[in-house]
Amino acid sequence: MKKILLIEDNRDVRENTAEILKLAQYDVITAINGKEGVELAQKEKPDLIICDIMMPVLDGHGALHLLSKNEETAGIPFIFLTAKAERSDFRKGMEMGADDYLTKPFDDVELLNAIESRLKKNEILKKEFTKTLSGIHDFINEVKGMQSLEKLSEERDVRTYKKKDDIYKTGAYPKGIYFISKGKVKTYQTNELGKELITELYKEGEFFGYLSLLQDETYTSSAAALEETEIYMIPKEDFFSLLYKNAEVSRKFIEILSSNLLENEKQLVKLAYNSVRKRVAEALVKLSDKYKKEGEEKFSMNVSREDLSNIVGTATETVIRTLSDFKEDNLVAITGGTITILNYEKLANMKN
């Protein structure tokens, strides 16, 4: 049974509305002002809140403001209920993050329809969408319908890149964000001498190319395919529609898109202080952690020595010599361009 918090200072309206909700099989809790409503919301964690605006102690706008600042209550659907129908009042409530706005007097059908609509849309946002092309389509389509967004661009399609093909280059202006349907991608920076440093690795089910878009600046790194790769681009307009039209959608995207930031910070520290031998070991461990498939006993990957040196941040010749040492120590096996990790633990725990 869904729990609804009703915050209303008028006794008759509060009791009549609560009766309608109970008849509709909702579990109803009530509060007589905004302060009491905020305390109940934090304690009871209702599925939806209906709140009057003009109230003593703390009005509806104040209650919404406090609840939106609390991570545990910020995502609860919020419907304003008021006799004040001025346009400016409506705009203020919606700009603060309210999900709907009902003007008194209202009938029971109008109330129940608004509640059912908001609860349904909140359930959509709580769904866990799979990190596949189908899952991303589902997520976009659900939010599109929920928010009544303008028709999304019909140019979205899966693009295929061969190994070493550029996806975008440093200095280009972002047109959207990228989602990997199949394959592997690297992002890299190049110095004035043309030497590359791989800044991040991406795999199937991951986004990339979003930081420059969020910062509204040209790309500070390039992206290229490490093998034949299929990529799906979400155009800039679609991405920002999803990001800004709903706080919960924004939170979900930020969680997905920012997951690699801490790892990038750690990489900078390692480049500055770790020995080449340890950095090569860490690069192999990183490749294994990123790309090893479930159930695979030993990780193997065909990786160019140049790409490996660009992850490590050293000369290709140095990486080749270090790999030879690792081979003699039975840490890896090498067949042509394919490296197989034989002792993951020793590589992961190698001393500096």
VMD Tcl script that draws the C-alpha trace (Angstrom):
set ca {
  {0.00 0.00 0.00}
  {1.41 3.37 -1.04}
  {1.89 5.91 1.74}
  {0.81 9.53 1.19}
  {1.63 12.48 3.42}
  {-1.06 15.20 3.38}
  {0.04 18.61 4.73}
  {-2.97 20.90 5.11}
  {-3.89 23.44 7.81}
  {-7.63 23.59 6.98}
  {-9.28 20.86 9.03}
  {-12.24 20.26 6.69}
  {-10.06 20.04 3.58}
  {-7.56 17.82 5.38}
  {-10.17 15.36 6.64}
  {-12.15 15.24 3.38}
  {-9.02 14.73 1.27}
  {-7.69 12.08 3.62}
  {-11.02 10.22 3.41}
  {-10.86 10.20 -0.41}
  {-7.32 8.85 -0.32}
  {-8.18 6.12 2.19}
  {-11.14 5.02 0.05}
  {-8.67 4.72 -2.83}
  {-6.61 2.29 -0.72}
  {-3.78 4.65 0.21}
  {-2.12 4.72 3.61}
  {-2.56 8.36 4.69}
  {-0.67 10.37 7.30}
  {-1.49 14.03 7.93}
  {0.21 17.17 9.19}
  {-1.32 20.58 10.05}
  {1.59 22.78 8.90}
  {4.82 22.68 6.94}
  {7.09 22.19 9.94}
  {5.17 19.15 11.14}
  {4.99 17.89 7.54}
  {8.76 18.07 7.05}
  {9.35 16.16 10.29}
  {6.83 13.46 9.30}
  {8.31 13.17 5.81}
  {11.79 12.61 7.19}
  {10.49 10.03 9.64}
  {7.90 8.15 7.55}
  {9.46 8.41 4.04}
  {6.09 8.58 2.19}
  {5.72 7.61 -1.44}
  {4.13 10.98 -2.27}
  {3.46 14.32 -0.58}
  {0.42 16.57 -1.05}
  {1.00 19.99 0.46}
  {-0.98 23.22 0.83}
  {0.95 26.44 0.18}
  {-0.57 29.05 2.51}
  {0.01 27.64 6.02}
  {1.18 28.94 9.40}
  {4.59 28.17 10.98}
  {6.11 27.00 7.65}
  {4.36 27.39 4.29}
  {4.40 24.92 1.41}
  {7.28 26.57 -0.42}
  {9.38 26.40 2.75}
  {8.49 22.73 3.27}
  {9.46 21.85 -0.32}
  {12.73 23.75 0.03}
  {13.73 21.85 3.18}
  {12.71 18.46 1.78}
  {14.61 19.05 -1.48}
  {17.81 19.67 0.51}
  {17.57 16.27 2.21}
  {18.88 13.39 0.07}
  {16.37 10.94 1.59}
  {13.32 13.10 0.77}
  {14.42 15.04 -2.32}
  {13.09 12.41 -4.73}
  {9.60 12.08 -3.21}
  {6.91 13.26 -5.69}
  {5.46 16.56 -4.44}
  {2.03 17.99 -5.34}
  {1.01 21.49 -4.29}
  {-2.60 21.96 -3.20}
  {-3.88 25.52 -2.95}
  {-6.69 27.95 -3.58}
  {-4.21 30.50 -4.90}
  {-4.23 30.26 -8.67}
  {-2.05 33.17 -9.79}
  {0.43 32.34 -12.54}
  {3.42 33.65 -10.55}
  {2.59 31.32 -7.65}
  {2.32 28.37 -10.02}
  {5.69 29.19 -11.60}
  {7.43 29.57 -8.25}
  {6.26 26.15 -7.08}
  {7.26 24.37 -10.27}
  {10.64 26.11 -10.46}
  {11.35 24.92 -6.91}
  {10.85 21.32 -8.04}
  {7.17 20.53 -7.43}
  {5.84 17.75 -9.65}
  {2.25 18.97 -9.96}
  {-0.14 21.68 -8.84}
  {-3.84 21.27 -7.98}
  {-6.10 24.28 -7.43}
  {-8.96 24.16 -4.92}
  {-11.72 23.30 -5.33}
  {-10.85 20.00 -7.01}
  {-12.84 16.81 -7.47}
  {-11.77 13.35 -6.33}
  {-11.07 12.12 -9.88}
  {-8.72 15.02 -10.58}
  {-6.87 14.38 -7.30}
  {-6.55 10.63 -7.79}
  {-5.44 10.97 -11.41}
  {-2.68 13.38 -10.40}
  {-1.50 11.01 -7.66}
  {-1.53 7.91 -9.87}
  {0.34 9.76 -12.61}
  {3.09 10.96 -10.25}
  {3.50 7.59 -8.55}
  {3.77 5.83 -11.90}
  {6.40 8.26 -13.16}
  {8.39 7.96 -9.97}
  {8.45 4.17 -10.38}
  {9.83 4.64 -13.89}
  {12.71 6.69 -12.53}
  {13.50 4.09 -9.89}
  {13.93 1.36 -12.49}
  {17.39 -0.10 -12.94}
  {18.03 -0.03 -16.66}
  {20.56 -2.48 -18.03}
  {23.81 -1.09 -19.41}
  {23.02 -2.17 -22.93}
  {21.90 -0.29 -26.01}
  {18.38 -1.58 -25.37}
  {18.54 -0.39 -21.78}
  {19.59 3.11 -22.81}
  {16.77 3.23 -25.37}
  {14.34 2.16 -22.64}
  {15.62 4.81 -20.24}
  {15.36 7.60 -22.82}
  {11.94 6.51 -24.01}
  {10.55 6.21 -20.47}
  {11.77 9.68 -19.52}
  {10.68 11.13 -22.83}
  {7.12 9.99 -22.26}
  {7.17 10.99 -18.63}
  {8.35 14.53 -19.22}
  {6.50 15.16 -22.48}
  {9.77 16.23 -24.05}
  {9.95 17.36 -27.63}
  {10.48 14.61 -30.14}
  {13.98 13.24 -29.73}
  {16.33 13.44 -32.67}
  {15.89 10.68 -35.21}
  {19.60 10.80 -36.05}
  {20.52 8.54 -33.12}
  {21.99 5.35 -34.49}
  {24.74 2.87 -33.86}
  {28.03 3.84 -35.49}
  {30.78 1.30 -36.17}
  {34.46 2.18 -35.75}
  {37.42 0.04 -36.78}
  {40.49 -0.38 -34.59}
  {42.41 2.92 -34.26}
  {39.55 4.93 -35.81}
  {39.07 8.32 -34.16}
  {35.70 8.97 -32.54}
  {36.48 12.60 -31.78}
  {39.63 14.72 -31.64}
  {41.03 17.27 -29.22}
  {39.68 20.74 -29.99}
  {36.40 19.54 -31.52}
  {33.17 20.80 -30.00}
  {30.96 18.10 -28.39}
  {27.76 17.22 -30.20}
  {26.58 14.73 -27.57}
  {27.70 11.95 -25.27}
  {28.73 8.46 -26.33}
  {27.60 5.05 -25.16}
  {29.54 1.89 -26.07}
  {27.26 -0.84 -27.34}
  {30.16 -3.15 -28.23}
  {33.95 -2.94 -28.10}
  {36.63 -0.91 -26.32}
  {37.57 2.77 -26.41}
  {40.52 4.83 -25.17}
  {40.72 8.56 -24.51}
  {44.14 10.12 -24.80}
  {46.06 13.38 -24.83}
  {49.00 14.22 -27.10}
  {51.94 16.49 -26.26}
  {53.75 18.86 -28.63}
  {56.07 16.03 -29.73}
  {53.15 13.80 -30.66}
  {53.53 11.44 -27.67}
  {50.25 10.01 -26.41}
  {49.08 9.47 -22.84}
  {45.98 7.31 -22.45}
  {43.80 9.02 -19.85}
  {40.99 6.46 -19.59}
  {39.72 3.14 -20.91}
  {36.07 2.37 -21.57}
  {34.17 -0.82 -22.28}
  {30.77 -2.04 -23.37}
  {27.99 -0.46 -21.29}
  {29.86 2.75 -20.43}
  {29.48 6.43 -21.35}
  {32.31 8.75 -22.34}
  {32.84 12.22 -23.78}
  {30.58 13.97 -21.28}
  {32.87 16.23 -19.24}
  {33.55 18.68 -22.06}
  {29.85 18.74 -22.88}
  {28.94 19.56 -19.28}
  {31.63 22.26 -19.15}
  {30.55 23.65 -22.54}
  {34.07 23.55 -23.95}
  {35.99 21.78 -26.69}
  {37.40 18.32 -26.04}
  {40.66 18.35 -24.08}
  {41.43 14.79 -25.17}
  {40.80 12.55 -28.17}
  {38.93 9.24 -28.30}
  {39.65 6.22 -30.49}
  {38.57 2.60 -30.81}
  {40.91 -0.08 -29.43}
  {39.14 -2.71 -31.53}
  {36.08 -2.84 -33.77}
  {33.54 -0.92 -31.72}
  {29.86 0.01 -31.96}
  {28.91 3.35 -30.42}
  {25.62 5.04 -29.81}
  {25.58 8.85 -29.53}
  {22.97 10.72 -27.49}
  {22.73 14.19 -29.08}
  {23.48 17.24 -26.94}
  {19.88 18.49 -26.92}
  {18.51 15.12 -25.78}
  {21.12 14.79 -23.07}
  {20.45 18.21 -21.57}
  {16.69 17.68 -21.78}
  {17.09 14.52 -19.72}
  {19.58 16.13 -17.37}
  {17.77 19.34 -16.53}
  {14.08 18.53 -16.81}
  {13.99 16.27 -13.77}
  {16.14 16.17 -10.62}
  {16.00 12.38 -10.33}
  {17.05 11.92 -13.96}
  {19.91 14.33 -13.32}
  {21.01 12.34 -10.28}
  {20.95 9.04 -12.19}
  {23.03 10.41 -15.06}
  {25.55 12.06 -12.77}
  {26.03 8.79 -10.87}
  {26.64 6.95 -14.14}
  {28.82 9.57 -15.75}
  {31.06 10.48 -12.81}
  {32.02 6.96 -11.75}
  {35.52 7.19 -13.25}
  {36.60 10.60 -11.88}
  {38.22 9.22 -8.73}
  {40.16 6.68 -10.78}
  {41.55 9.46 -12.97}
  {42.82 11.32 -9.91}
  {44.56 8.16 -8.67}
  {46.18 7.67 -12.07}
  {47.83 11.10 -11.89}
  {49.36 10.27 -8.51}
  {50.67 6.93 -9.80}
  {52.27 8.55 -12.85}
  {54.06 11.01 -10.61}
  {55.41 8.63 -7.94}
  {55.41 4.99 -9.08}
  {58.31 3.20 -10.78}
  {58.01 2.13 -14.43}
  {57.89 -1.55 -13.43}
  {55.02 -0.93 -11.04}
  {53.20 1.26 -13.56}
  {53.40 -1.47 -16.22}
  {52.03 -3.97 -13.69}
  {49.24 -1.54 -12.79}
  {48.42 -1.03 -16.47}
  {48.03 -4.78 -16.97}
  {45.89 -5.03 -13.84}
  {43.77 -2.12 -15.08}
  {43.21 -3.82 -18.43}
  {42.21 -7.02 -16.65}
  {39.85 -5.25 -14.25}
  {38.26 -3.33 -17.08}
  {37.96 -5.98 -19.76}
  {38.10 -9.45 -18.19}
  {34.88 -11.29 -18.92}
  {32.88 -13.08 -16.26}
  {33.94 -16.70 -15.96}
  {37.20 -16.12 -17.81}
  {39.98 -17.96 -15.95}
  {42.91 -15.93 -17.28}
  {42.73 -12.55 -18.90}
  {44.16 -12.21 -22.41}
  {44.09 -9.20 -24.69}
  {45.66 -8.22 -27.97}
  {47.06 -4.82 -27.06}
  {49.69 -2.89 -28.95}
  {52.88 -2.08 -27.08}
  {52.37 1.52 -28.12}
  {48.93 1.67 -26.45}
  {50.35 -0.01 -23.35}
  {53.19 2.51 -23.18}
  {50.64 5.30 -23.55}
  {48.77 3.98 -20.51}
  {51.98 3.69 -18.51}
  {53.35 7.04 -19.63}
  {56.76 5.86 -20.79}
  {58.64 4.86 -23.96}
  {57.48 1.84 -25.96}
  {60.94 0.27 -25.71}
  {60.79 0.48 -21.90}
  {57.43 -1.31 -21.85}
  {58.76 -4.06 -24.12}
  {61.77 -4.65 -21.83}
  {59.54 -4.68 -18.76}
  {57.15 -7.18 -20.36}
  {60.12 -9.42 -21.14}
  {61.08 -9.31 -17.45}
  {57.51 -10.16 -16.47}
  {57.54 -13.07 -18.92}
  {60.76 -14.45 -17.38}
  {59.18 -14.13 -13.93}
  {56.11 -16.10 -15.16}
  {53.81 -13.15 -14.48}
  {52.58 -12.98 -18.07}
  {52.65 -15.04 -21.27}
  {53.18 -13.32 -24.62}
  {52.10 -14.67 -27.99}
  {52.46 -12.17 -30.80}
  {50.51 -9.10 -29.75}
  {48.47 -10.97 -27.14}
  {49.36 -10.68 -23.46}
  {47.97 -13.23 -21.00}
  {48.14 -12.51 -17.28}
  {49.39 -15.59 -15.42}
  {49.73 -14.14 -11.91}
  {47.27 -11.33 -11.29}
  {47.95 -11.17 -7.53}
  {51.69 -10.57 -7.91}
  {51.12 -7.88 -10.50}
  {48.48 -6.18 -8.35}
  {50.70 -6.27 -5.25}
  {54.00 -5.43 -6.92}
  {56.18 -3.20 -4.75}
  {57.30 0.20 -5.97}
}
mol new
graphics top color blue
foreach p $ca { graphics top sphere $p radius 0.5 }
foreach p [lrange $ca 0 end-1] q [lrange $ca 1 end] { graphics top cylinder $p $q radius 0.2 }
display resetview
